Amino acid sequence: MATQSFAGTVNAPDFPDNVEWINTDRPLSMADLRGKVVVLDFWTYC
């Protein structure tokens, strides 16, 4: 089975400047995350 690379096919937008970050000492950018595995966990209080 052939493998397909999706690298560079979709450009994610950078994060807005006014975002409040939790569990990090500084704001992150897409450049900081490039080449890393990122897990997003979206949750809300009900």
PDB file of N, CA, C, O and CB in Angstrom:
ATOM      1  N   MET A   1       0.850  -1.176   0.000  1.00  0.00           N
ATOM      2  CA  MET A   1       0.000   0.000   0.000  1.00  0.00           C
ATOM      3  C   MET A   1       0.894   1.236   0.000  1.00  0.00           C
ATOM      4  O   MET A   1       1.809   1.338   0.817  1.00  0.00           O
ATOM      5  CB  MET A   1      -0.966   0.000   1.224  1.00  0.00           C
ATOM      6  N   ALA A   2       0.643   2.147  -0.882  1.00  0.00           N
ATOM      7  CA  ALA A   2       1.433   3.374  -0.991  1.00  0.00           C
ATOM      8  C   ALA A   2       1.035   4.352   0.112  1.00  0.00           C
ATOM      9  O   ALA A   2      -0.139   4.452   0.466  1.00  0.00           O
ATOM     10  CB  ALA A   2       1.246   4.024  -2.382  1.00  0.00           C
ATOM     11  N   THR A   3       2.003   5.062   0.645  1.00  0.00           N
ATOM     12  CA  THR A   3       1.705   6.079   1.645  1.00  0.00           C
ATOM     13  C   THR A   3       1.627   7.428   0.962  1.00  0.00           C
ATOM     14  O   THR A   3       2.316   7.684  -0.025  1.00  0.00           O
ATOM     15  CB  THR A   3       2.768   6.091   2.770  1.00  0.00           C
ATOM     16  N   GLN A   4       0.783   8.283   1.500  1.00  0.00           N
ATOM     17  CA  GLN A   4       0.578   9.607   0.923  1.00  0.00           C
ATOM     18  C   GLN A   4       0.936  10.648   1.974  1.00  0.00           C
ATOM     19  O   GLN A   4       0.510  10.542   3.124  1.00  0.00           O
ATOM     20  CB  GLN A   4      -0.894   9.791   0.427  1.00  0.00           C
ATOM     21  N   SER A   5       1.701  11.632   1.595  1.00  0.00           N
ATOM     22  CA  SER A   5       2.080  12.698   2.511  1.00  0.00           C
ATOM     23  C   SER A   5       1.186  13.910   2.278  1.00  0.00           C
ATOM     24  O   SER A   5       0.971  14.339   1.144  1.00  0.00           O
ATOM     25  CB  SER A   5       3.570  13.073   2.335  1.00  0.00           C
ATOM     26  N   PHE A   6       0.675  14.446   3.373  1.00  0.00           N
ATOM     27  CA  PHE A   6      -0.147  15.650   3.293  1.00  0.00           C
ATOM     28  C   PHE A   6       0.632  16.882   3.737  1.00  0.00           C
ATOM     29  O   PHE A   6       0.060  17.964   3.867  1.00  0.00           O
ATOM     30  CB  PHE A   6      -1.405  15.492   4.144  1.00  0.00           C
ATOM     31  N   ALA A   7       1.919  16.727   3.968  1.00  0.00           N
ATOM     32  CA  ALA A   7       2.744  17.849   4.425  1.00  0.00           C
ATOM     33  C   ALA A   7       2.717  18.978   3.405  1.00  0.00           C
ATOM     34  O   ALA A   7       2.971  18.773   2.218  1.00  0.00           O
ATOM     35  CB  ALA A   7       4.193  17.392   4.675  1.00  0.00           C
ATOM     36  N   GLY A   8       2.408  20.158   3.888  1.00  0.00           N
ATOM     37  CA  GLY A   8       2.421  21.338   3.034  1.00  0.00           C
ATOM     38  C   GLY A   8       1.195  21.505   2.156  1.00  0.00           C
ATOM     39  O   GLY A   8       1.157  22.426   1.340  1.00  0.00           O
ATOM     40  N   THR A   9       0.181  20.641   2.294  1.00  0.00           N
ATOM     41  CA  THR A   9      -0.999  20.760   1.435  1.00  0.00           C
ATOM     42  C   THR A   9      -2.066  21.663   2.025  1.00  0.00           C
ATOM     43  O   THR A   9      -2.898  22.190   1.286  1.00  0.00           O
ATOM     44  CB  THR A   9      -1.584  19.399   1.174  1.00  0.00           C
ATOM     45  N   VAL A  10      -2.066  21.857   3.350  1.00  0.00           N
ATOM     46  CA  VAL A  10      -3.057  22.718   3.994  1.00  0.00           C
ATOM     47  C   VAL A  10      -2.315  23.685   4.901  1.00  0.00           C
ATOM     48  O   VAL A  10      -1.528  23.263   5.748  1.00  0.00           O
ATOM     49  CB  VAL A  10      -4.112  21.881   4.800  1.00  0.00           C
ATOM     50  N   ASN A  11      -2.556  24.962   4.733  1.00  0.00           N
ATOM     51  CA  ASN A  11      -1.931  25.968   5.582  1.00  0.00           C
ATOM     52  C   ASN A  11      -2.900  26.387   6.672  1.00  0.00           C
ATOM     53  O   ASN A  11      -3.951  26.964   6.393  1.00  0.00           O
ATOM     54  CB  ASN A  11      -1.483  27.189   4.753  1.00  0.00           C
ATOM     55  N   ALA A  12      -2.545  26.096   7.904  1.00  0.00           N
ATOM     56  CA  ALA A  12      -3.377  26.496   9.037  1.00  0.00           C
ATOM     57  C   ALA A  12      -3.106  27.957   9.361  1.00  0.00           C
ATOM     58  O   ALA A  12      -1.966  28.409   9.265  1.00  0.00           O
ATOM     59  CB  ALA A  12      -3.106  25.597  10.278  1.00  0.00           C
ATOM     60  N   PRO A  13      -4.139  28.701   9.743  1.00  0.00           N
ATOM     61  CA  PRO A  13      -3.921  30.103  10.105  1.00  0.00           C
ATOM     62  C   PRO A  13      -3.193  30.200  11.441  1.00  0.00           C
ATOM     63  O   PRO A  13      -3.286  29.296  12.272  1.00  0.00           O
ATOM     64  CB  PRO A  13      -5.263  30.862  10.172  1.00  0.00           C
ATOM     65  N   ASP A  14      -2.470  31.296  11.646  1.00  0.00           N
ATOM     66  CA  ASP A  14      -1.799  31.507  12.922  1.00  0.00           C
ATOM     67  C   ASP A  14      -2.834  31.889  13.977  1.00  0.00           C
ATOM     68  O   ASP A  14      -3.944  32.302  13.639  1.00  0.00           O
ATOM     69  CB  ASP A  14      -0.703  32.602  12.800  1.00  0.00           C
ATOM     70  N   PHE A  15      -2.476  31.754  15.244  1.00  0.00           N
ATOM     71  CA  PHE A  15      -3.381  32.078  16.341  1.00  0.00           C
ATOM     72  C   PHE A  15      -3.515  33.589  16.476  1.00  0.00           C
ATOM     73  O   PHE A  15      -2.557  34.318  16.219  1.00  0.00           O
ATOM     74  CB  PHE A  15      -2.882  31.460  17.663  1.00  0.00           C
ATOM     75  N   PRO A  16      -4.699  34.073  16.877  1.00  0.00           N
ATOM     76  CA  PRO A  16      -4.864  35.523  17.089  1.00  0.00           C
ATOM     77  C   PRO A  16      -3.957  36.014  18.224  1.00  0.00           C
ATOM     78  O   PRO A  16      -3.568  35.233  19.092  1.00  0.00           O
ATOM     79  CB  PRO A  16      -6.346  35.860  17.408  1.00  0.00           C
ATOM     80  N   ASP A  17      -3.628  37.291  18.214  1.00  0.00           N
ATOM     81  CA  ASP A  17      -2.735  37.859  19.228  1.00  0.00           C
ATOM     82  C   ASP A  17      -3.366  37.942  20.608  1.00  0.00           C
ATOM     83  O   ASP A  17      -2.648  37.882  21.606  1.00  0.00           O
ATOM     84  CB  ASP A  17      -2.294  39.227  18.805  1.00  0.00           C
ATOM     85  N   ASN A  18      -4.680  38.077  20.697  1.00  0.00           N
ATOM     86  CA  ASN A  18      -5.344  38.305  21.979  1.00  0.00           C
ATOM     87  C   ASN A  18      -5.891  37.033  22.627  1.00  0.00           C
ATOM     88  O   ASN A  18      -6.849  37.112  23.397  1.00  0.00           O
ATOM     89  CB  ASN A  18      -6.463  39.281  21.792  1.00  0.00           C
ATOM     90  N   VAL A  19      -5.315  35.862  22.339  1.00  0.00           N
ATOM     91  CA  VAL A  19      -5.784  34.595  22.892  1.00  0.00           C
ATOM     92  C   VAL A  19      -5.144  34.374  24.260  1.00  0.00           C
ATOM     93  O   VAL A  19      -3.942  34.578  24.428  1.00  0.00           O
ATOM     94  CB  VAL A  19      -5.459  33.414  21.933  1.00  0.00           C
ATOM     95  N   GLU A  20      -5.955  33.954  25.241  1.00  0.00           N
ATOM     96  CA  GLU A  20      -5.427  33.623  26.560  1.00  0.00           C
ATOM     97  C   GLU A  20      -4.993  32.159  26.563  1.00  0.00           C
ATOM     98  O   GLU A  20      -5.780  31.279  26.215  1.00  0.00           O
ATOM     99  CB  GLU A  20      -6.489  33.894  27.675  1.00  0.00           C
ATOM    100  N   TRP A  21      -3.755  31.895  26.951  1.00  0.00           N
ATOM    101  CA  TRP A  21      -3.200  30.549  26.941  1.00  0.00           C
ATOM    102  C   TRP A  21      -3.203  29.966  28.343  1.00  0.00           C
ATOM    103  O   TRP A  21      -2.997  30.678  29.325  1.00  0.00           O
ATOM    104  CB  TRP A  21      -1.779  30.553  26.368  1.00  0.00           C
ATOM    105  N   ILE A  22      -3.441  28.654  28.427  1.00  0.00           N
ATOM    106  CA  ILE A  22      -3.430  27.923  29.698  1.00  0.00           C
ATOM    107  C   ILE A  22      -2.309  26.892  29.638  1.00  0.00           C
ATOM    108  O   ILE A  22      -2.097  26.269  28.598  1.00  0.00           O
ATOM    109  CB  ILE A  22      -4.820  27.235  29.980  1.00  0.00           C
ATOM    110  N   ASN A  23      -1.591  26.706  30.738  1.00  0.00           N
ATOM    111  CA  ASN A  23      -0.529  25.701  30.876  1.00  0.00           C
ATOM    112  C   ASN A  23       0.655  25.940  29.950  1.00  0.00           C
ATOM    113  O   ASN A  23       1.304  24.986  29.522  1.00  0.00           O
ATOM    114  CB  ASN A  23      -1.088  24.332  30.614  1.00  0.00           C
ATOM    115  N   THR A  24       0.940  27.179  29.639  1.00  0.00           N
ATOM    116  CA  THR A  24       2.137  27.529  28.885  1.00  0.00           C
ATOM    117  C   THR A  24       2.617  28.895  29.361  1.00  0.00           C
ATOM    118  O   THR A  24       1.808  29.741  29.741  1.00  0.00           O
ATOM    119  CB  THR A  24       1.861  27.532  27.345  1.00  0.00           C
ATOM    120  N   ASP A  25       3.919  29.109  29.342  1.00  0.00           N
ATOM    121  CA  ASP A  25       4.457  30.369  29.860  1.00  0.00           C
ATOM    122  C   ASP A  25       4.486  31.488  28.825  1.00  0.00           C
ATOM    123  O   ASP A  25       4.779  32.636  29.160  1.00  0.00           O
ATOM    124  CB  ASP A  25       5.846  30.147  30.384  1.00  0.00           C
ATOM    125  N   ARG A  26       4.184  31.162  27.574  1.00  0.00           N
ATOM    126  CA  ARG A  26       4.180  32.181  26.528  1.00  0.00           C
ATOM    127  C   ARG A  26       3.200  31.762  25.437  1.00  0.00           C
ATOM    128  O   ARG A  26       2.871  30.582  25.319  1.00  0.00           O
ATOM    129  CB  ARG A  26       5.609  32.391  25.940  1.00  0.00           C
ATOM    130  N   PRO A  27       2.737  32.713  24.646  1.00  0.00           N
ATOM    131  CA  PRO A  27       1.854  32.368  23.523  1.00  0.00           C
ATOM    132  C   PRO A  27       2.588  31.493  22.505  1.00  0.00           C
ATOM    133  O   PRO A  27       3.791  31.653  22.296  1.00  0.00           O
ATOM    134  CB  PRO A  27       1.325  33.648  22.837  1.00  0.00           C
ATOM    135  N   LEU A  28       1.870  30.577  21.879  1.00  0.00           N
ATOM    136  CA  LEU A  28       2.436  29.712  20.854  1.00  0.00           C
ATOM    137  C   LEU A  28       2.080  30.230  19.473  1.00  0.00           C
ATOM    138  O   LEU A  28       1.108  30.965  19.301  1.00  0.00           O
ATOM    139  CB  LEU A  28       1.944  28.273  21.028  1.00  0.00           C
ATOM    140  N   SER A  29       2.870  29.842  18.501  1.00  0.00           N
ATOM    141  CA  SER A  29       2.570  30.180  17.114  1.00  0.00           C
ATOM    142  C   SER A  29       2.601  28.892  16.302  1.00  0.00           C
ATOM    143  O   SER A  29       3.084  27.862  16.771  1.00  0.00           O
ATOM    144  CB  SER A  29       3.584  31.236  16.547  1.00  0.00           C
ATOM    145  N   MET A  30       2.092  28.961  15.101  1.00  0.00           N
ATOM    146  CA  MET A  30       2.118  27.784  14.229  1.00  0.00           C
ATOM    147  C   MET A  30       3.561  27.392  13.913  1.00  0.00           C
ATOM    148  O   MET A  30       3.855  26.209  13.743  1.00  0.00           O
ATOM    149  CB  MET A  30       1.335  28.056  12.920  1.00  0.00           C
ATOM    150  N   ALA A  31       4.449  28.357  13.833  1.00  0.00           N
ATOM    151  CA  ALA A  31       5.862  28.059  13.570  1.00  0.00           C
ATOM    152  C   ALA A  31       6.467  27.250  14.721  1.00  0.00           C
ATOM    153  O   ALA A  31       7.322  26.396  14.487  1.00  0.00           O
ATOM    154  CB  ALA A  31       6.662  29.368  13.360  1.00  0.00           C
ATOM    155  N   ASP A  32       6.032  27.509  15.971  1.00  0.00           N
ATOM    156  CA  ASP A  32       6.521  26.741  17.124  1.00  0.00           C
ATOM    157  C   ASP A  32       6.085  25.284  17.048  1.00  0.00           C
ATOM    158  O   ASP A  32       6.782  24.401  17.550  1.00  0.00           O
ATOM    159  CB  ASP A  32       6.023  27.365  18.430  1.00  0.00           C
ATOM    160  N   LEU A  33       4.942  25.025  16.428  1.00  0.00           N
ATOM    161  CA  LEU A  33       4.358  23.683  16.401  1.00  0.00           C
ATOM    162  C   LEU A  33       4.688  22.906  15.133  1.00  0.00           C
ATOM    163  O   LEU A  33       4.389  21.715  15.055  1.00  0.00           O
ATOM    164  CB  LEU A  33       2.867  23.777  16.549  1.00  0.00           C
ATOM    165  N   ARG A  34       5.285  23.535  14.157  1.00  0.00           N
ATOM    166  CA  ARG A  34       5.581  22.877  12.878  1.00  0.00           C
ATOM    167  C   ARG A  34       6.466  21.650  13.100  1.00  0.00           C
ATOM    168  O   ARG A  34       7.496  21.723  13.771  1.00  0.00           O
ATOM    169  CB  ARG A  34       6.270  23.865  11.905  1.00  0.00           C
ATOM    170  N   GLY A  35       6.047  20.528  12.526  1.00  0.00           N
ATOM    171  CA  GLY A  35       6.812  19.289  12.619  1.00  0.00           C
ATOM    172  C   GLY A  35       6.553  18.486  13.876  1.00  0.00           C
ATOM    173  O   GLY A  35       7.177  17.445  14.081  1.00  0.00           O
ATOM    174  N   LYS A  36       5.636  18.950  14.731  1.00  0.00           N
ATOM    175  CA  LYS A  36       5.331  18.259  15.982  1.00  0.00           C
ATOM    176  C   LYS A  36       3.919  17.689  15.925  1.00  0.00           C
ATOM    177  O   LYS A  36       3.063  18.195  15.200  1.00  0.00           O
ATOM    178  CB  LYS A  36       5.482  19.213  17.190  1.00  0.00           C
ATOM    179  N   VAL A  37       3.690  16.644  16.687  1.00  0.00           N
ATOM    180  CA  VAL A  37       2.347  16.089  16.818  1.00  0.00           C
ATOM    181  C   VAL A  37       1.599  16.942  17.833  1.00  0.00           C
ATOM    182  O   VAL A  37       2.086  17.158  18.942  1.00  0.00           O
ATOM    183  CB  VAL A  37       2.382  14.575  17.255  1.00  0.00           C
ATOM    184  N   VAL A  38       0.419  17.428  17.461  1.00  0.00           N
ATOM    185  CA  VAL A  38      -0.367  18.306  18.319  1.00  0.00           C
ATOM    186  C   VAL A  38      -1.721  17.667  18.560  1.00  0.00           C
ATOM    187  O   VAL A  38      -2.403  17.269  17.615  1.00  0.00           O
ATOM    188  CB  VAL A  38      -0.522  19.717  17.692  1.00  0.00           C
ATOM    189  N   VAL A  39      -2.114  17.567  19.829  1.00  0.00           N
ATOM    190  CA  VAL A  39      -3.427  17.026  20.202  1.00  0.00           C
ATOM    191  C   VAL A  39      -4.264  18.186  20.710  1.00  0.00           C
ATOM    192  O   VAL A  39      -3.869  18.876  21.650  1.00  0.00           O
ATOM    193  CB  VAL A  39      -3.306  15.884  21.292  1.00  0.00           C
ATOM    194  N   LEU A  40      -5.405  18.403  20.101  1.00  0.00           N
ATOM    195  CA  LEU A  40      -6.327  19.455  20.532  1.00  0.00           C
ATOM    196  C   LEU A  40      -7.476  18.809  21.297  1.00  0.00           C
ATOM    197  O   LEU A  40      -8.107  17.869  20.812  1.00  0.00           O
ATOM    198  CB  LEU A  40      -6.861  20.280  19.312  1.00  0.00           C
ATOM    199  N   ASP A  41      -7.739  19.314  22.482  1.00  0.00           N
ATOM    200  CA  ASP A  41      -8.821  18.788  23.306  1.00  0.00           C
ATOM    201  C   ASP A  41      -9.786  19.944  23.582  1.00  0.00           C
ATOM    202  O   ASP A  41      -9.508  20.814  24.408  1.00  0.00           O
ATOM    203  CB  ASP A  41      -8.273  18.155  24.650  1.00  0.00           C
ATOM    204  N   PHE A  42     -10.923  19.941  22.881  1.00  0.00           N
ATOM    205  CA  PHE A  42     -11.923  20.985  23.058  1.00  0.00           C
ATOM    206  C   PHE A  42     -12.954  20.502  24.056  1.00  0.00           C
ATOM    207  O   PHE A  42     -13.495  19.405  23.915  1.00  0.00           O
ATOM    208  CB  PHE A  42     -12.591  21.363  21.710  1.00  0.00           C
ATOM    209  N   TRP A  43     -13.232  21.319  25.070  1.00  0.00           N
ATOM    210  CA  TRP A  43     -14.230  20.968  26.058  1.00  0.00           C
ATOM    211  C   TRP A  43     -14.880  22.243  26.570  1.00  0.00           C
ATOM    212  O   TRP A  43     -14.322  23.333  26.447  1.00  0.00           O
ATOM    213  CB  TRP A  43     -13.607  20.155  27.217  1.00  0.00           C
ATOM    214  N   THR A  44     -16.061  22.092  27.144  1.00  0.00           N
ATOM    215  CA  THR A  44     -16.781  23.218  27.706  1.00  0.00           C
ATOM    216  C   THR A  44     -17.350  22.824  29.056  1.00  0.00           C
ATOM    217  O   THR A  44     -17.490  21.641  29.365  1.00  0.00           O
ATOM    218  CB  THR A  44     -17.896  23.692  26.756  1.00  0.00           C
ATOM    219  N   TYR A  45     -17.674  23.818  29.846  1.00  0.00           N
ATOM    220  CA  TYR A  45     -18.385  23.567  31.100  1.00  0.00           C
ATOM    221  C   TYR A  45     -19.876  23.577  30.804  1.00  0.00           C
ATOM    222  O   TYR A  45     -20.369  24.488  30.138  1.00  0.00           O
ATOM    223  CB  TYR A  45     -18.019  24.631  32.196  1.00  0.00           C
ATOM    224  N   CYS A  46     -20.584  22.595  31.280  1.00  0.00           N
ATOM    225  CA  CYS A  46     -22.031  22.538  31.059  1.00  0.00           C
ATOM    226  C   CYS A  46     -22.790  22.886  32.299  1.00  0.00           C
ATOM    227  O   CYS A  46     -24.021  22.887  32.289  1.00  0.00           O
ATOM    228  CB  CYS A  46     -22.447  21.175  30.582  1.00  0.00           C
TER     229      CYS A  46
END
